[in-house]
Amino acid sequence: MNSQDVISIYETVAVISDQMLLAAKNADWDRLTELESQCSEHIASLREGEGPIKLTGETRDRKVKIIQKILADDRQIRDLTEPWMANLSKLIRSNQTERKLVQAYGSNQVA
């Protein structure tokens, strides 16, 4: 993988992270999950192929800017998803508690 290949993959990840942010803003969790999967595939290809590539000053600066944008998007996505995940976790715990109570004391239905 050469430096242009690396930059191209980082740019693709940046585009996907922007789409992920939009999906999170719209609470489109299915789309967000699809995009996360795509992003993971590109990151895996970087891990496998990036290696010790010497980047010129301009290319290195471009890579840094792309990574900063990806990280900024990631922070915003986390800010949007963490409250939703906490609420979902609370709901799941509540349902589990309700199920345990029904198992322990039976249902409230009268025959």
MARBA-3410 file (N, C-alpha, C, O; in Angstrom, 1 decimal):
111
0.9,-1.2,0.0,0.0,0.0,0.0,0.9,1.2,0.0,1.8,1.4,0.8 ~ 0.7,2.2,-0.9,1.5,3.4,-1.0,0.8,4.5,-0.2,-0.3,4.3,0.3 ~ 1.4,5.7,-0.2,0.9,6.8,0.6,-0.5,7.2,0.1,-1.3,7.6,0.9 ~ -0.6,7.2,-1.2,-1.9,7.7,-1.8,-3.0,6.7,-1.4,-4.2,7.1,-1.2 ~ -2.7,5.4,-1.4,-3.7,4.4,-1.0,-4.2,4.7,0.4,-5.3,4.6,0.8
-3.2,4.9,1.3,-3.4,5.2,2.7,-4.3,6.4,2.9,-5.3,6.3,3.6 ~ -4.0,7.5,2.2,-4.8,8.7,2.3,-6.2,8.5,1.8,-7.2,9.0,2.4 ~ -6.3,7.8,0.7,-7.6,7.5,0.1,-8.5,6.7,1.1,-9.7,7.0,1.2 ~ -7.9,5.7,1.8,-8.7,5.0,2.8,-9.1,5.9,3.9,-10.2,5.8,4.4 ~ -8.2,6.7,4.4,-8.5,7.6,5.5,-9.6,8.6,5.1,-10.5,8.9,5.9
-9.6,9.1,3.8,-10.6,9.9,3.3,-12.0,9.2,3.3,-13.0,9.8,3.6 ~ -11.9,8.0,2.9,-13.2,7.2,2.9,-13.7,7.0,4.3,-14.9,7.1,4.5 ~ -12.9,6.7,5.2,-13.3,6.6,6.6,-13.9,7.9,7.1,-14.9,7.9,7.8 ~ -13.3,9.0,6.7,-13.8,10.4,7.1,-15.2,10.6,6.5,-16.1,11.1,7.2 ~ -15.4,10.2,5.3,-16.8,10.3,4.7,-17.8,9.4,5.4,-18.9,9.9,5.7
-17.4,8.2,5.7,-18.3,7.3,6.5,-18.5,7.9,7.9,-19.7,7.8,8.3 ~ -17.5,8.4,8.5,-17.8,9.0,9.9,-18.7,10.1,9.8,-19.5,10.3,10.7 ~ -18.7,10.9,8.7,-19.6,12.0,8.6,-21.0,11.5,8.4,-22.0,12.0,9.0 ~ -21.2,10.4,7.6,-22.5,9.8,7.5,-23.0,9.1,8.8,-24.2,9.2,9.1 ~ -22.0,8.6,9.6,-22.4,8.0,10.9,-22.9,9.1,11.8,-23.9,8.9,12.5
-22.3,10.3,11.8,-22.7,11.4,12.6,-24.2,11.8,12.2,-25.0,12.1,13.0 ~ -24.4,11.9,10.9,-25.7,12.3,10.4,-26.8,11.2,10.9,-27.9,11.6,11.3 ~ -26.4,9.9,10.8,-27.3,8.9,11.2,-27.6,9.0,12.7,-28.7,8.8,13.2 ~ -26.6,9.3,13.5,-26.7,9.4,14.9,-27.6,10.6,15.3,-28.5,10.6,16.1 ~ -27.4,11.7,14.5,-28.3,12.9,14.8,-29.7,12.6,14.4,-30.6,13.2,15.1
-30.0,11.7,13.5,-31.3,11.4,13.1,-31.9,10.2,13.8,-33.0,9.7,13.6 ~ -31.1,9.7,14.8,-31.4,8.5,15.6,-31.7,7.3,14.7,-32.6,6.5,15.0 ~ -31.0,7.2,13.6,-31.1,6.1,12.7,-30.1,5.0,13.0,-29.1,4.9,12.4 ~ -30.4,4.3,14.1,-29.5,3.3,14.7,-29.1,2.2,13.7,-28.0,1.7,13.8 ~ -30.1,1.8,12.9,-29.8,0.7,12.0,-28.7,1.2,10.9,-27.8,0.5,10.6
-28.9,2.4,10.4,-28.0,2.9,9.5,-26.6,3.1,10.1,-25.6,2.9,9.5 ~ -26.6,3.6,11.4,-25.4,3.8,12.1,-24.6,2.5,12.2,-23.4,2.5,12.0 ~ -25.3,1.4,12.5,-24.7,0.1,12.7,-24.1,-0.3,11.3,-23.0,-0.9,11.3 ~ -24.8,-0.1,10.3,-24.3,-0.5,8.9,-23.0,0.3,8.6,-22.0,-0.3,8.1 ~ -23.0,1.5,8.9,-21.9,2.4,8.6,-20.7,2.0,9.5,-19.5,2.0,9.1
-20.9,1.7,10.8,-19.9,1.2,11.7,-19.2,0.0,11.1,-17.9,-0.1,11.2 ~ -20.0,-0.9,10.5,-19.4,-2.1,9.9,-18.5,-1.7,8.7,-17.4,-2.3,8.6 ~ -19.0,-0.8,7.9,-18.2,-0.4,6.8,-16.9,0.2,7.2,-15.8,0.0,6.7 ~ -17.0,1.1,8.2,-15.8,1.8,8.8,-14.8,0.8,9.3,-13.6,0.9,9.1 ~ -15.3,-0.2,10.0,-14.4,-1.2,10.6,-13.6,-2.0,9.5,-12.4,-2.3,9.7
-14.3,-2.2,8.4,-13.6,-2.9,7.3,-12.4,-2.1,6.7,-11.4,-2.6,6.5 ~ -12.7,-0.8,6.6,-11.6,0.1,6.1,-10.5,0.2,7.1,-9.3,0.2,6.7 ~ -10.8,0.3,8.3,-9.8,0.4,9.4,-9.0,-0.9,9.4,-7.7,-0.8,9.6 ~ -9.6,-2.0,9.3,-8.9,-3.3,9.2,-7.9,-3.3,8.0,-6.8,-3.8,8.2 ~ -8.3,-2.8,6.9,-7.4,-2.8,5.7,-6.2,-1.8,6.0,-5.1,-2.1,5.5
-6.4,-0.8,6.7,-5.3,0.1,7.1,-4.4,-0.6,8.0,-3.1,-0.5,7.9 ~ -4.9,-1.3,9.0,-4.0,-2.0,10.0,-3.2,-3.1,9.3,-2.0,-3.3,9.6 ~ -3.8,-3.7,8.3,-3.1,-4.8,7.6,-2.1,-4.2,6.6,-1.0,-4.8,6.4 ~ -2.4,-3.1,5.9,-1.6,-2.7,4.8,-0.8,-1.4,5.0,0.1,-1.1,4.2 ~ -1.1,-0.6,6.0,-0.4,0.7,6.1,1.1,0.6,6.3,1.8,1.2,5.6
1.5,-0.2,7.3,2.9,-0.4,7.5,3.7,0.9,7.7,3.1,2.0,7.8 ~ 5.0,0.8,7.7,5.8,2.0,7.9,6.0,2.8,6.6,7.1,2.7,5.9 ~ 5.0,3.5,6.2,5.1,4.3,4.9,5.6,5.7,5.2,5.1,6.4,6.1 ~ 6.6,6.1,4.5,7.1,7.5,4.7,6.2,8.5,4.0,6.0,8.4,2.8 ~ 5.6,9.4,4.7,4.7,10.4,4.2,5.5,11.7,4.1,6.2,12.1,5.0
5.2,12.5,3.0,5.8,13.8,2.8,5.1,14.7,3.8,4.0,14.4,4.3 ~ 5.6,15.9,4.0,5.0,16.9,4.9,3.6,17.2,4.6,2.7,17.2,5.5 ~ 3.3,17.4,3.3,1.9,17.8,2.9,1.0,16.6,3.1,-0.1,16.7,3.6 ~ 1.4,15.4,2.7,0.6,14.2,2.9,0.4,13.9,4.4,-0.7,13.5,4.8 ~ 1.4,14.0,5.1,1.3,13.8,6.6,0.3,14.8,7.2,-0.5,14.4,8.0
0.4,16.1,6.8,-0.5,17.1,7.3,-2.0,16.7,6.9,-2.9,16.9,7.7 ~ -2.1,16.2,5.7,-3.5,15.8,5.2,-4.0,14.7,6.1,-5.2,14.7,6.5 ~ -3.1,13.7,6.4,-3.5,12.5,7.2,-3.9,13.0,8.6,-4.9,12.5,9.1 ~ -3.2,13.9,9.2,-3.5,14.4,10.5,-4.8,15.1,10.5,-5.6,14.9,11.4 ~ -5.1,15.9,9.5,-6.4,16.7,9.5,-7.5,15.7,9.3,-8.6,15.9,9.9
-7.3,14.7,8.5,-8.4,13.7,8.3,-8.7,13.0,9.6,-9.8,12.8,10.0 ~ -7.6,12.5,10.3,-7.8,11.8,11.6,-8.4,12.7,12.6,-9.3,12.3,13.4 ~ -8.1,14.0,12.7,-8.7,14.9,13.6,-10.2,15.1,13.3,-11.0,15.1,14.2 ~ -10.6,15.1,12.0,-12.0,15.2,11.7,-12.7,13.9,12.1,-13.8,14.0,12.6 ~ -12.1,12.7,11.9,-12.7,11.5,12.2,-12.9,11.4,13.8,-14.0,11.0,14.2
-11.9,11.9,14.5,-12.0,11.9,16.0,-13.1,12.9,16.5,-13.8,12.6,17.4 ~ -13.2,14.0,15.8,-14.2,15.0,16.2,-15.6,14.4,15.9,-16.5,14.6,16.7 ~ -15.8,13.8,14.8,-17.1,13.1,14.5,-17.4,12.0,15.5,-18.5,11.9,16.0 ~ -16.3,11.2,15.8,-16.5,10.2,16.8,-17.0,10.7,18.1,-17.9,10.1,18.8 ~ -16.4,11.8,18.6,-16.8,12.4,19.9,-18.3,12.8,19.8,-19.0,12.6,20.8
-18.7,13.5,18.7,-20.1,13.9,18.6,-21.0,12.7,18.5,-22.1,12.7,19.1 ~ -20.6,11.6,17.8,-21.4,10.4,17.8,-21.6,9.8,19.2,-22.7,9.4,19.6 ~ -20.5,9.8,19.9,-20.6,9.3,21.3,-21.5,10.1,22.2,-22.3,9.6,23.0 ~ -21.4,11.5,22.0,-22.3,12.4,22.8,-23.7,12.1,22.5,-24.6,12.3,23.3 ~ -24.0,11.7,21.2,-25.4,11.4,20.9,-25.9,10.0,21.2,-27.0,9.8,21.6
-25.0,9.0,21.2,-25.4,7.7,21.4,-25.3,7.2,22.9,-26.1,6.4,23.3 ~ -24.4,7.8,23.7,-24.3,7.4,25.1,-25.6,7.6,25.9,-25.9,6.7,26.6 ~ -26.3,8.7,25.8,-27.5,8.8,26.5,-28.5,7.8,26.1,-29.3,7.2,26.9 ~ -28.6,7.5,24.8,-29.5,6.5,24.2,-29.2,5.1,24.8,-30.1,4.4,25.1 ~ -27.9,4.8,24.8,-27.4,3.5,25.3,-27.7,3.4,26.8,-28.1,2.3,27.2
-27.5,4.4,27.5,-27.8,4.4,29.0,-29.3,4.1,29.2,-29.7,3.3,30.0 ~ -30.2,4.8,28.4,-31.6,4.6,28.5,-32.0,3.2,28.1,-32.8,2.6,28.8 ~ -31.4,2.7,27.1,-31.7,1.3,26.7,-31.3,0.3,27.7,-32.0,-0.6,28.0 ~ -30.1,0.5,28.3,-29.6,-0.3,29.4,-30.6,-0.3,30.6,-30.9,-1.4,31.2 ~ -31.1,0.9,30.9,-32.0,1.0,32.0,-33.3,0.2,31.7,-33.9,-0.5,32.6
-33.8,0.3,30.5,-35.0,-0.3,30.1,-34.8,-1.9,30.1,-35.7,-2.6,30.6 ~ -33.7,-2.3,29.7,-33.4,-3.8,29.7,-33.4,-4.3,31.2,-33.9,-5.3,31.5 ~ -32.7,-3.5,32.0,-32.6,-3.9,33.5,-34.0,-4.0,34.1,-34.4,-4.9,34.8 ~ -34.8,-3.0,33.7,-36.2,-2.9,34.2,-37.0,-4.1,33.8,-37.8,-4.7,34.6 ~ -36.9,-4.5,32.5,-37.6,-5.7,32.0,-37.1,-6.9,32.6,-37.9,-7.8,32.9
-35.8,-7.0,32.9,-35.3,-8.2,33.6,-35.8,-8.3,35.0,-36.1,-9.4,35.5 ~ -35.9,-7.2,35.7,-36.4,-7.2,37.0,-37.9,-7.6,37.0,-38.3,-8.4,37.9 ~ -38.6,-7.0,36.1,-40.0,-7.4,36.0,-40.2,-8.9,35.8,-41.1,-9.5,36.4 ~ -39.4,-9.4,34.9,-39.5,-10.9,34.6,-39.2,-11.7,35.8,-39.8,-12.7,36.1 ~ -38.2,-11.3,36.6,-37.8,-12.0,37.8,-39.0,-12.0,38.8,-39.2,-13.0,39.5
-39.6,-10.8,38.9,-40.7,-10.7,39.9,-41.9,-11.6,39.4,-42.5,-12.2,40.3 ~ -42.2,-11.6,38.2,-43.2,-12.5,37.7,-42.9,-13.9,37.9,-43.8,-14.7,38.3 ~ -41.7,-14.3,37.7,-41.3,-15.7,38.0,-41.4,-16.0,39.5,-41.8,-17.1,39.9 ~ -41.0,-15.1,40.3,-41.0,-15.3,41.8,-42.4,-15.3,42.4,-42.7,-16.1,43.2 ~ -43.2,-14.4,41.9,-44.5,-14.2,42.6,-45.7,-14.5,41.7,-46.9,-14.5,42.1
-45.5,-14.9,40.4,-46.5,-15.2,39.5,-47.1,-13.9,38.9,-46.8,-12.8,39.4 ~ -47.9,-14.1,37.9,-48.5,-12.9,37.3,-49.7,-12.4,38.1,-50.2,-13.1,39.0 ~ -50.1,-11.2,37.8,-51.2,-10.6,38.6,-52.5,-10.9,38.0,-53.5,-10.4,38.4 ~ -52.6,-11.8,37.1,-53.8,-12.1,36.4,-54.6,-13.1,37.3,-54.1,-14.0,37.9 ~ -55.9,-12.8,37.4,-56.8,-13.6,38.2,-57.5,-14.6,37.2,-58.0,-14.1,36.2
-57.6,-15.9,37.6,-58.2,-16.9,36.7,-59.7,-16.9,36.9,-60.4,-17.7,36.2
END
